[in-house]
Every structure is written in structure tokens, then in C-alpha cells.
Amino acid sequence: MQLQKVFELDPRLKHTIVIVWDSLAMIFALLFSYWVRIGIDAWEFDGLDWAVVAANLIFTQSLMVFLGHYQQIIRYINLRALYIIVLSMALSALYLFAAKYALNIFIPSTVPLIYFLVATVLISAPRLLVQASAQAQNYKMREKCIIFGAAEAGRSLATTLKAGNDLMPVAFIDDKRVYQGKQVLGLPVGARSDIPELVEKHGVNKMLLAVHNTSAERRKELIAELEPFAIELLSIPNIQDVISGKSRIDELREIKIEELLGRDPVPPITALLDINIRGKNVMVTGAGGSIGSELCRQIVKCGPKSLTLFELSEYNLYQIENELTRKYPELEVKAILASVQDSEILRMVIDTNSIQTIYHAAAYKHVPMIEHNIAAGIRNNIFGTANVALIAAEYEVEKFVLVSTDKAVRPTNVMGATKRFAELFVQGIAEMHSETEYAIVRFGNVLGSSGSVVPLFSKQIRDGGPITVTHPDIIRYFMTIPEAALLVIQAGAMGADGEVFVLDMGEPVKIVDLATKMAHLLGHTIRTPDQPAGSMELVFSGLRPGEKLYEELLIDDAETGTQHPLIMGANEVKMDFSEVVMLLDKLNFSLVNNNEVEAKDILIEAPLAYSPSSSKV
């Protein structure tokens, strides 16, 4: 702290102190050289000798000013600064030799040499001491980190971090034996087995991934292998962005759970992406939601003639419209702030914009919320879908794609029941032989979407816990938002008669494992009886109303392959459209009379396989 007070002095005062010190150091060094050489008793200076001392001082100080000696910030001096000091003192010593022969004064030949050594030490030593003290203080104050990867990217990152004020690298970790046991940039390089020791020794809680020449699959494996160490993992930007100047090497980002649970994307089939989008007027309902907004991002890449954003949330609509118009200024983007339950606005929008393709993603999806707001869920998910599907047929829209959910399979909650009812309605209207082609796409949870456990767990971890999981055995299917959106577009292109397509969600994930991995990636350990010193508590809160332990994607076991390896067709039971309409009338009567209990009973009695009491374990 005393050193910090010195650093905070007025710059002019610090500059004066440095000049005075250097001047006194040179004078003392010269006098000391005489004393060492001839002794104090024989020492005798006359006016000419003192004039040489003064002239040498003026010459040397002028030389150091010219060489930029006083432009150096002492706490950050480098080898160049020491080189200037050595060069200046060497020339100063030569000046004394020149004065000896030019003025024929008594200067023993060893005096300039002794002077050079003493003056160099007196000027350099305090600077090196200040630099070392500043570095030691800086080292103590800065957060320690380990860099994974001692190759070029890791070395560049270490150099940048050392020059900064935030993270301080203390070691490299690298799998290559050629690096292990050696030092790179003064930092030791260890193997993965050395990580616990380094964490303990230096108090490390961050590891920076500086690898950029690996495949997505290898990167996923690497993250999975490092996750159990429970050190916060951060990653450098894409190396191409660094080279192009778009990003700095030290612009670190968190490792997303998608990078651990996601899979290598299957290349999309271009024909399936283009068939309903390229050159067409497309509309997305629920365009501001997690799935709807990503659908919009993928749609604009396929070259639509126009894109209509239909959204009830003003903020969400503003966000996606602003993003798309900024990135695609040449594209005609129209933002419609309205509800899918408003038939007149739907008709006007579809007619005015000559809509040819509709992706219907507008829905309430939060299970516990809909359990307590049954009427709102039915109106939005069932009647909203019916509105859009009917008006699509009325205006002979070419394609209507319903975005559905795995919760529609043998539903145990109102949300799932409403989505299954919506599927039946779309299947029924598709049987009416209209000019519109209908398709239904069903998938599970999407990583990072609004209302999903990922942002909830992330917030709970950042708030210090506890992490709340409903049940130790609960599992869910997950996929990334971009993957889901691309598969929805491709699956929708294959449907025409109300077919239900199921996306391959990969292997189901145990939610308690998901929570544990997220905690580890953010540098926390879970507190358990076997590990009481864990930094994060995990609490089981119990299944919520209507929640399943296991999600399903198919009602019947039958499934058929398609031209895409991650899309299957499901052979689902259908209802006659007249029966669906009768159920709609009953539901509407119940809602008009504000009788949510009766409305729920209608859903239970309908052929939806809805069983609210079933735990589906």
C-alpha cells in the first residue's frame, strides 16, 4: 500500500525525484571511484576537476533524455530501459576518458570503469526494485488462472494477460509431452494430473481454454474431460476473429452448457430449407420467443421475399425486429404486435402481405404457469392455433407448420394437453383437402430457451445457490436452439397432410447431472454427504403439478424414416375434424362461463391420453 502511495504522487514530483536521484547517483559514483582508486587522504579536486564532473553530468543527463530514459514508467520498465542505462553510463565513462586526455587532468584509468559499474548499479537497482515490488503487489492482487494449451494461442493469451490488470496466469496445462515439465514464457507447463495441485498452491479458480485447431467433437470431449475439475472454464474467441481484429485474444467468454451437451450439427438439406422460404412471403407467429426468434434468424438466411414477425410481447418483437433489420437491411421485415387469437388482424396481415408460409410458434409453454392459468393456456394454445390454421386455409396459404412439443405425448399437464389438442386440430383440418399443406413438428426442451432450466440454474449458481431440482431421477431431452430451428424448417418442408414429425433429440439428460455440470463449469462443487466442503447446495423441491419424470416423443411406438437422419415421422391417431370442432365448442362454452374446472374435465375426457394424476415414471 505504501508503494501505491508513491505511484499516486504528482507526475512532475516523481519526475523531479528521478532526475535528482540519477544526478546524485552519478556524482557519488564518480567520487566513490576516486576514493576507491587513490584513497580519501590523497584525494584532491580543483576547479577544473569539478568542472569535468559537472560537464559529465550535463552530458550524460542530456544523453539519457535524448534516448528516452525519462519517458519510461518505472514499474513497467523492460530490457530496453536497462539497455539505455548501460549505454548512457558507458558513453559517460568514455567522456571521462576523453576529458583526461583532452584536458590533461588526473583521472586514473580504472576510475571510469569503476564509475561505469557503480553508476549503472545505482541507477538500475532502485528501478528494478520498484518494478519487482509492483509486480509482486500486482501478482498478489490479481486473480490467478491456468491456461490450457501452451501453443501459439496460449502463449499469445499469456502475454496479453500478463500485461493487463485482471487475470494472472500461473501455469500452462497441455496434453503434449513435448511441453510438459518445461517452462513457456516463464510459466511451468504441467499435465492434467497437475491441475489439483496448481489449484491448491495458487488458489486458482479459472481455467482458460486456448485451443482453436480442434473439431467441434474434440472440443466437446475436452470440455467434458475438464468439467469434473470444478474450475470455471472460459474460452478465447474464434482465432479468425482475433486475426481479423474483430476480437481481442483476452476477450474471454464462458463455456456454455450447449458446448458440453450439444452434438456436431448434421449438415442441412438445402432443398428442404429453400422449398417453403426462398423467394416467398413468410410469417412466424411467436416471433419474439426463443424458438420463434431463432426460426426467424434461420429463415432470413434462406432468402425469403419478406418476413412478417407476429408477436404479442412488445419488447420481444422490438428485439428481434431490431436485430434482423440491422443485419439484413435489404430484407422487407414487418413487425405485427398482436395476439394469434385476434382473427381480424390475422386475416388482414395474411391478406395484405400475401403470406405463403406460416411457422406457428406462438404458445404458452411454462407447465406450472398453465396449471394455474388454464383458461389462458387453452385460449392461446388451442384457439390461437385454430385461428391461424383456419385462416391459413381460408387464404390458401401454401404451408402451415405447427411447432409442437414432447409434452403433447400422453400429457400429464394442461400445457401438454392443449398442445396435443392443437395437433389434433391441425391434423383434422389437413384432412379437409384444402390448398394448404399442414405439418406438425414435435421436439423436446431447447437449451437456453426462456423458461428452461438452463437460465434458471445459471441464475441460481450466480446468486450463490441453492440449485433447485424437482426430483433426483427427472430426465429431459435437449437440443440447441439453432439445431431445433433448422430441423423444424426441414421437417415442415416434408409434411403436407398433417403429418407429425419427431426430431431426434439424442440421449436424454438427467437434470441433476445437468445442474452439477453447470455448477462445475462455473467453478463450483456440489455439497453432498461425501463432499461436505462443496461450495453449492443442491435441493430437491419435488415434482410440480403436471410434471413428468420422463418425457416421450411418440404416442405410438411406430416411427418412419425420412430423407433427413434426425427427423422421423410418427404414426399418430387422428380424430375426425367434426369431432374436434365439437370439442372446441364445448371448451369455448366453458371459458365463456369462466368454468376452468369444466374446461379441464373436457380435456381429460377428450381422446388426448391426458392423465393429470399420472406421474409417468
C-alpha positions in Angstrom: 0.0 0.0 0.0 3.0 2.3 0.7 4.2 1.7 -2.8 0.8 2.6 -4.2 1.0 6.0 -2.5 4.3 6.6 -4.3 2.6 5.7 -7.6 -0.1 8.2 -6.9 2.3 11.2 -6.4 2.1 14.1 -8.8 3.9 13.1 -12.0 6.0 16.2 -12.0 7.2 15.5 -8.5 8.0 11.9 -9.4 9.9 13.1 -12.5 11.9 15.5 -10.3 12.8 12.8 -7.8 14.0 10.5 -10.5 16.3 13.2 -12.1 17.7 14.2 -8.7 18.4 10.6 -7.8 20.2 9.9 -11.1 22.3 13.0 -10.8 23.3 12.3 -7.2 24.0 8.6 -8.2 26.4 9.7 -11.0 28.2 12.3 -8.8 28.5 9.8 -6.0 29.7 7.0 -8.4 32.5 9.3 -9.7 33.6 10.4 -6.3 33.4 6.9 -5.0 35.6 5.7 -7.9 38.3 8.2 -6.9 38.1 7.2 -3.3 38.4 3.5 -4.2 41.3 4.2 -6.5 43.5 6.7 -4.6 42.0 6.7 -1.1 40.5 9.5 0.8 43.8 11.0 2.1 45.3 11.5 -1.4 42.0 12.8 -2.9 42.3 16.4 -4.1 39.9 18.2 -6.5 40.5 21.6 -8.0 38.1 23.8 -10.0 38.9 22.0 -13.3 38.1 18.6 -11.8 34.7 19.9 -10.5 34.0 21.4 -13.9 34.6 18.0 -15.5 32.2 16.4 -13.0 29.5 19.0 -13.9 30.1 18.7 -17.6 29.9 14.9 -17.4 26.6 15.2 -15.5 25.1 17.6 -18.1 26.4 15.4 -21.0 25.0 12.2 -19.5 21.6 13.6 -18.5 21.2 15.2 -21.9 22.1 11.8 -23.5 19.5 10.0 -21.4 16.8 12.5 -22.2 17.7 12.0 -25.9 17.5 8.2 -25.6 14.1 8.4 -23.9 15.3 7.3 -20.5 12.9 9.6 -18.6 9.9 8.6 -20.7 9.9 5.1 -19.1 7.3 4.3 -16.4 9.5 2.7 -13.7 7.1 0.0 -12.6 6.8 -1.2 -16.2 10.5 -1.0 -17.3 11.9 -3.6 -19.6 15.2 -4.7 -21.1 15.2 -1.7 -23.4 15.2 0.6 -20.3 18.2 -1.2 -18.9 20.0 -1.1 -22.2 19.6 2.7 -22.3 21.1 3.0 -18.7 24.0 0.8 -19.6 24.6 2.6 -22.9 24.4 6.0 -21.2 26.8 5.1 -18.4 29.3 3.6 -21.0 29.3 6.8 -23.0 29.6 8.8 -19.8 32.7 6.7 -18.9 34.1 7.3 -22.4 33.5 11.0 -21.8 35.8 10.9 -18.7 38.5 9.1 -20.8 38.2 11.9 -23.4 38.4 14.6 -20.8 41.5 13.0 -19.2 43.5 13.3 -22.5 41.9 16.5 -23.8 42.4 18.5 -20.6 45.4 16.6 -19.3 43.8 16.2 -15.9 44.4 13.4 -13.4 41.9 10.7 -13.9 43.3 7.2 -13.2 42.4 4.7 -16.0 40.4 2.5 -13.6 38.2 5.4 -12.4 35.9 5.5 -15.5 35.5 1.7 -15.3 34.6 1.7 -11.6 32.3 4.7 -12.2 30.5 2.8 -15.0 29.8 -0.2 -12.8 28.7 1.8 -9.7 26.6 4.3 -11.6 24.9 1.6 -13.6 24.0 -0.3 -10.4 22.8 2.8 -8.5 20.5 3.9 -11.3 19.3 0.5 -12.3 18.8 -1.2 -8.9 16.1 1.1 -7.5 14.2 0.8 -10.7 14.3 -2.9 -10.7 13.4 -3.0 -7.0 10.3 -0.8 -7.7 9.4 -2.9 -10.7 9.7 -6.2 -8.7 7.7 -4.7 -5.8 5.0 -3.5 -8.2 4.9 -6.9 -9.9 4.7 -8.7 -6.5 1.9 -6.5 -5.4 0.2 -6.9 -8.7 0.6 -10.6 -8.6 -1.0 -10.8 -5.1 -4.0 -8.7 -6.1 -4.8 -10.3 -9.4 -6.9 -13.4 -9.8 -4.9 -16.5 -10.7 -5.7 -18.6 -13.7 -4.4 -21.6 -15.6 -4.2 -21.6 -19.4 -5.0 -24.9 -21.2 -2.9 -25.0 -24.3 0.8 -23.9 -24.4 0.8 -23.5 -28.2 0.6 -20.2 -30.1 -2.8 -19.2 -28.9 -2.0 -20.0 -25.3 1.3 -18.0 -25.5 -0.4 -15.0 -27.0 -3.1 -15.1 -24.3 -0.5 -15.4 -21.5 1.5 -12.4 -22.9 -1.6 -10.3 -23.1 -2.9 -11.2 -19.6 0.5 -10.5 -18.0 0.4 -7.0 -19.4 -3.1 -6.5 -18.1 -4.6 -5.9 -14.7 -7.2 -8.7 -14.3 -6.2 -12.3 -14.6 -2.7 -13.5 -13.9 -1.6 -16.9 -15.5 0.4 -19.1 -13.2 0.9 -22.2 -15.3 0.0 -23.9 -18.6 -1.6 -27.3 -18.9 -1.0 -29.2 -22.1 -1.6 -32.7 -23.3 1.5 -32.7 -25.5 4.5 -34.3 -23.8 6.9 -32.0 -25.6 5.7 -29.1 -23.4 5.2 -30.9 -20.1 7.8 -30.4 -17.4 9.2 -27.3 -19.2 8.6 -23.6 -19.0 7.0 -21.4 -21.5 7.2 -17.6 -21.0 8.5 -18.3 -17.5 5.4 -20.3 -16.6 5.6 -24.1 -15.8 3.8 -26.5 -18.2 2.0 -29.4 -16.5 -0.3 -32.3 -17.4 -3.9 -32.6 -16.4 -2.9 -34.5 -13.3 -1.2 -31.4 -12.0 -4.4 -29.3 -12.0 -5.5 -30.1 -8.4 -2.0 -29.2 -7.1 -1.9 -25.9 -9.0 -5.4 -25.0 -7.8 -4.4 -25.7 -4.2 -1.0 -23.9 -4.5 -2.1 -20.8 -6.2 -5.8 -20.5 -5.3 -6.8 -20.9 -9.0 -10.5 -20.8 -9.8 -10.4 -20.2 -13.5 -9.1 -22.2 -16.5 -8.8 -20.6 -19.9 -9.2 -22.8 -23.0 -6.7 -21.6 -25.6 -7.3 -24.3 -28.2 -8.5 -23.4 -31.7 -7.5 -26.1 -34.1 -9.7 -28.8 -32.8 -13.0 -30.2 -34.2 -16.3 -29.4 -32.5 -16.5 -33.1 -31.3 -13.0 -32.9 -29.9 -13.7 -29.6 -28.2 -16.8 -31.2 -26.6 -14.8 -34.1 -25.4 -12.2 -31.7 -23.9 -14.8 -29.7 -22.1 -16.3 -32.9 -20.8 -12.9 -34.1 -19.5 -12.2 -30.8 -17.8 -15.6 -30.2 -16.3 -15.2 -32.6 -13.3 -12.3 -30.5 -12.0 -14.9 -27.9 -11.0 -12.9 -24.9 -12.2 -14.6 -22.1 -14.0 -13.9 -22.6 -17.7 -13.5 -19.7 -20.1 -12.7 -19.7 -23.7 -10.8 -17.4 -26.1 -12.6 -16.0 -29.1 -12.5 -17.6 -32.5 -8.9 -17.3 -33.7 -10.0 -15.9 -37.1 -11.9 -13.1 -35.3 -8.7 -12.3 -33.4 -6.6 -12.3 -36.6 -9.1 -10.1 -38.4 -9.2 -7.7 -35.4 -12.9 -8.3 -34.6 -11.9 -9.6 -31.2 -9.0 -9.5 -28.8 -7.3 -12.7 -27.6 -8.3 -11.8 -24.0 -12.0 -11.3 -24.7 -12.9 -14.4 -22.8 -16.3 -16.0 -22.7 -18.0 -18.6 -20.6 -18.3 -22.1 -21.7 -22.0 -22.7 -22.5 -23.7 -25.9 -21.4 -24.7 -26.3 -25.1 -21.0 -27.0 -25.9 -21.0 -29.9 -23.4 -24.4 -31.4 -24.2 -24.7 -30.4 -27.9 -23.7 -32.6 -30.8 -22.0 -32.0 -34.1 -24.7 -30.5 -36.4 -25.9 -32.6 -39.3 -25.5 -30.5 -42.5 -28.9 -29.3 -43.5 -30.5 -30.4 -46.8 -30.6 -27.1 -48.8 -33.6 -28.1 -50.8 -35.7 -28.7 -47.6 -34.6 -25.3 -46.3 -35.5 -23.4 -49.5 -38.7 -25.0 -50.6 -41.0 -23.0 -48.3 -38.9 -20.0 -47.8 -36.7 -18.8 -50.8 -38.5 -16.0 -52.6 -41.6 -16.4 -50.5 -43.5 -14.3 -48.1 -43.1 -15.9 -44.7 -44.7 -15.3 -41.4 -43.6 -16.5 -37.9 -46.1 -16.3 -35.0 -44.4 -16.0 -31.6 -41.5 -14.5 -33.5 -40.0 -13.0 -30.4 -39.8 -16.2 -28.4 -36.8 -18.5 -28.0 -37.8 -20.8 -30.9 -39.6 -18.2 -32.9 -36.7 -15.8 -32.9 -34.3 -18.5 -33.9 -36.6 -19.6 -36.7 -36.5 -16.0 -37.9 -32.7 -16.0 -37.8 -32.5 -19.2 -39.9 -35.3 -18.1 -42.3 -33.6 -14.8 -43.3 -30.5 -16.9 -44.3 -32.7 -18.7 -46.9 -33.6 -15.7 -48.9 -37.3 -15.0 -48.3 -39.1 -12.3 -50.2 -40.4 -10.8 -47.0 -40.7 -11.9 -43.3 -43.6 -11.0 -41.1 -43.0 -11.1 -37.3 -46.2 -11.8 -35.4 -45.7 -11.3 -31.7 -47.7 -10.4 -28.6 -44.8 -9.2 -26.5 -43.8 -5.6 -27.4 -40.2 -6.0 -26.0 -39.6 -9.3 -27.7 -40.9 -8.0 -31.0 -38.7 -4.9 -30.8 -35.6 -7.1 -30.1 -36.0 -9.4 -33.0 -37.1 -6.7 -35.5 -34.1 -4.5 -34.5 -31.7 -7.4 -34.8 -33.0 -8.5 -38.3 -33.3 -5.1 -39.8 -29.8 -4.2 -38.6 -28.2 -7.4 -40.1 -30.4 -7.6 -43.2 -31.3 -4.0 -44.2 -32.3 -5.1 -47.7 -34.9 -7.6 -46.5 -38.6 -6.5 -46.0 -39.3 -7.2 -42.4 -42.7 -6.3 -40.9 -43.4 -6.3 -37.2 -47.0 -7.0 -36.1 -47.8 -6.5 -32.4 -51.0 -8.7 -31.9 -52.4 -11.9 -30.5 -53.0 -15.0 -32.5 -56.5 -15.0 -31.0 -57.3 -11.9 -33.0 -58.9 -13.2 -36.2 -59.4 -9.9 -37.9 -55.8 -8.8 -37.5 -54.6 -12.3 -38.7 -56.8 -12.0 -41.8 -55.6 -8.5 -42.6 -51.9 -9.4 -42.1 -52.1 -12.6 -44.2 -54.1 -11.0 -46.9 -52.1 -7.7 -47.1 -48.7 -9.4 -47.1 -49.7 -12.3 -49.3 -48.3 -14.8 -46.8 -47.3 -18.1 -48.4 -45.6 -19.9 -45.4 -46.5 -19.8 -41.7 -44.5 -21.2 -38.9 -46.8 -21.2 -35.9 -44.6 -21.0 -32.7 -46.8 -18.8 -30.6 -47.7 -20.8 -27.4 -47.7 -20.7 -23.7 -45.2 -23.4 -22.6 -44.4 -23.0 -18.9 -46.0 -26.1 -17.3 -46.7 -24.8 -13.8 -47.9 -21.4 -15.0 -50.5 -23.0 -17.3 -51.6 -25.3 -14.5 -52.7 -22.2 -12.6 -54.0 -20.3 -15.7 -55.9 -23.0 -17.5 -58.2 -20.6 -19.4 -55.2 -18.6 -20.8 -53.4 -21.7 -21.8 -56.5 -23.1 -23.7 -57.2 -19.8 -25.4 -53.7 -19.3 -26.6 -52.5 -22.8 -27.4 -55.8 -24.3 -28.7 -57.9 -21.4 -30.0 -54.9 -19.4 -31.1 -53.6 -22.3 -33.2 -57.1 -23.0 -34.6 -57.4 -19.3 -35.6 -54.1 -19.3 -37.5 -54.7 -22.8 -39.1 -58.2 -21.9 -40.3 -57.3 -18.5 -41.7 -54.3 -20.1 -43.4 -56.8 -22.4 -45.2 -59.2 -19.5 -45.9 -56.4 -17.5 -47.7 -54.9 -20.7 -49.3 -51.5 -20.2 -47.6 -49.2 -22.7 -49.2 -47.6 -24.2 -46.0 -48.6 -24.2 -42.3 -46.1 -25.7 -39.8 -47.1 -26.2 -36.2 -44.3 -26.2 -33.7 -45.3 -28.7 -31.1 -43.7 -30.4 -28.0 -42.9 -33.7 -26.5 -45.2 -32.8 -23.6 -48.1 -33.4 -26.1 -47.3 -37.2 -25.8 -49.5 -38.8 -23.1 -49.7 -35.4 -21.4 -49.8 -35.1 -17.6 -50.4 -31.4 -17.6 -52.7 -28.8 -19.1 -50.0 -27.3 -21.3 -49.2 -30.7 -22.9 -53.0 -31.4 -23.3 -53.5 -28.1 -25.1 -50.6 -28.8 -27.5 -51.9 -32.3 -28.3 -55.4 -30.8 -28.9 -53.7 -28.3 -31.2 -52.1 -31.1 -33.1 -55.4 -32.9 -33.5 -57.0 -29.7 -34.9 -54.2 -29.3 -37.4 -54.4 -33.0 -38.4 -58.2 -32.7 -38.7 -58.1 -29.6 -40.9 -55.4 -31.1 -43.1 -57.9 -33.9 -43.9 -60.3 -31.3 -45.4 -58.3 -31.3 -48.6 -57.6 -27.6 -48.6 -55.0 -25.9 -50.8 -52.8 -25.5 -47.7 -50.2 -28.1 -46.7 -50.0 -28.8 -43.0 -47.2 -30.3 -40.9 -46.5 -30.7 -37.2 -43.0 -30.8 -35.7 -42.5 -32.1 -32.2 -39.3 -31.8 -30.1 -38.2 -31.6 -26.5 -36.5 -29.0 -24.4 -34.2 -26.4 -26.0 -31.0 -25.5 -24.2 -31.1 -21.9 -23.1 -34.7 -21.1 -24.2 -36.8 -18.9 -22.0 -38.4 -20.8 -19.2 -35.9 -23.7 -19.4 -33.8 -24.9 -16.6 -30.5 -23.7 -18.0 -31.0 -19.9 -17.4 -32.7 -20.8 -14.1 -29.7 -22.9 -12.9 -27.3 -20.2 -14.2 -29.0 -17.5 -12.2 -29.2 -19.7 -9.1 -25.5 -20.6 -9.3 -24.5 -16.9 -9.7 -26.7 -16.0 -6.8 -24.8 -18.4 -4.6 -27.4 -21.2 -4.7 -29.1 -23.3 -3.8 -29.8 -25.1 -7.1 -33.3 -26.4 -7.1 -34.1 -29.7 -9.0 -37.6 -31.1 -8.7 -36.6 -34.8 -8.5 -33.3 -36.7 -8.4 -34.5 -39.0 -11.3 -36.1 -36.5 -13.6 -34.7 -36.6 -17.2 -35.3 -34.4 -20.3 -34.3 -34.4 -23.9 -32.3 -31.3 -25.0 -31.1 -29.8 -28.2 -29.6 -26.4 -29.1 -31.9 -23.6 -30.3 -30.2 -23.3 -33.8 -30.4 -27.1 -34.3 -34.0 -27.1 -33.3 -34.9 -24.2 -35.7 -33.2 -25.8 -38.7 -34.8 -29.1 -38.1 -38.2 -27.5 -37.8 -37.8 -25.8 -41.1 -36.7 -29.1 -42.8 -39.3 -31.2 -41.2 -42.0 -28.8 -42.1 -41.0 -28.9 -45.7 -41.7 -32.7 -45.8 -45.2 -32.5 -44.5 -48.4 -32.0 -46.4 -51.3 -33.8 -44.8 -50.9 -33.0 -41.1 -48.0 -35.5 -40.6 -46.3 -35.4 -37.2 -42.5 -35.2 -37.4 -40.3 -36.0 -34.4 -36.8 -34.6 -34.1 -34.1 -36.9 -32.9 -33.2 -35.3 -29.5 -30.3 -37.6 -28.8 -29.8 -39.1 -25.4 -32.0 -37.9 -22.5 -30.2 -35.9 -19.9 -30.6 -36.3 -16.1 -31.4 -32.9 -14.8 -29.4 -33.4 -11.6 -26.4 -34.2 -13.8 -27.1 -31.0 -15.9 -27.1 -28.9 -12.7 -23.9 -30.5 -11.5 -22.1 -29.9 -14.8 -23.3 -26.3 -14.9 -22.0 -25.7 -11.4 -18.6 -27.3 -12.3 -18.3 -25.1 -15.4 -18.8 -22.0 -13.3 -16.2 -23.2 -10.7 -18.4 -24.7 -8.0 -18.7 -28.1 -6.4 -21.9 -29.6 -5.2 -22.2 -30.1 -1.4 -23.0 -33.8 -0.6 -22.6 -36.1 2.4 -19.4 -37.4 0.7 -18.2 -33.8 -0.1 -19.4 -31.6 2.7 -17.0 -28.8 1.7 -18.8 -28.3 -1.6 -19.5 -24.6 -2.5 -23.0 -25.1 -3.8 -26.1 -26.7 -2.3 -28.5 -28.8 -4.5 -32.1 -29.0 -3.2 -34.8 -31.4 -4.4 -38.1 -29.4 -4.4 -40.5 -32.2 -5.6 -42.3 -32.6 -8.9 -44.5 -29.7 -9.7 -48.2 -30.0 -10.8 -48.4 -31.9 -14.1 -44.7 -32.6 -14.3 -43.4 -35.9 -15.6 -40.2 -37.7 -14.6 -39.7 -38.9 -18.2 -40.6 -37.1 -21.4 -41.7 -39.0 -24.5 -41.7 -38.0 -28.2 -44.1 -40.6 -29.7 -47.6 -41.6 -28.8 -47.3 -44.9 -30.7 -44.1 -46.8 -30.9 -44.2 -46.7 -34.6 -41.9 -44.3 -36.4 -40.9 -43.9 -40.1 -37.7 -42.7 -41.5 -37.4 -39.6 -43.7 -34.7 -38.2 -46.0 -33.1 -36.4 -43.0 -31.3 -38.7 -40.5 -32.5 -36.7 -37.5 -36.2 -36.4 -38.5 -38.7 -39.2 -38.1 -42.3 -39.5 -39.0 -44.7 -40.5 -36.2 -47.9 -42.5 -37.0 -50.3 -40.8 -34.7 -54.0 -41.4 -34.1 -56.3 -38.8 -35.7 -59.8 -37.5 -35.0 -62.5 -36.6 -37.4 -62.5 -32.9 -37.8 -66.1 -32.6 -36.9 -65.4 -34.2 -33.5 -62.5 -31.7 -32.9 -64.8 -28.8 -33.7 -67.5 -30.1 -31.3 -64.9 -30.3 -28.5 -63.8 -26.8 -29.4 -67.4 -25.6 -28.9 -67.6 -27.2 -25.5 -64.3 -25.7 -24.4 -65.4 -22.3 -25.6 -68.7 -22.6 -23.7 -66.8 -23.4 -20.5 -64.4 -20.5 -21.0 -67.2 -18.1 -21.7 -68.8 -19.1 -18.4 -65.4 -18.9 -16.6 -65.5 -22.5 -15.7 -61.9 -23.7 -15.7 -62.8 -26.9 -13.9 -65.2 -28.0 -16.6 -62.7 -27.0 -19.3 -60.1 -29.2 -17.7 -62.6 -32.1 -17.5 -63.3 -31.7 -21.2 -59.5 -32.1 -21.9 -59.4 -35.1 -19.7 -62.4 -36.8 -21.4 -61.1 -35.9 -24.9 -59.0 -38.5 -26.7 -55.8 -36.8 -25.8 -54.4 -39.5 -23.5 -54.4 -36.7 -20.9 -54.0 -38.1 -17.4 -53.2 -35.4 -14.8 -52.8 -37.8 -12.0 -50.3 -39.9 -13.8 -46.6 -39.5 -12.8 -45.4 -41.3 -15.9 -42.5 -42.9 -14.0 
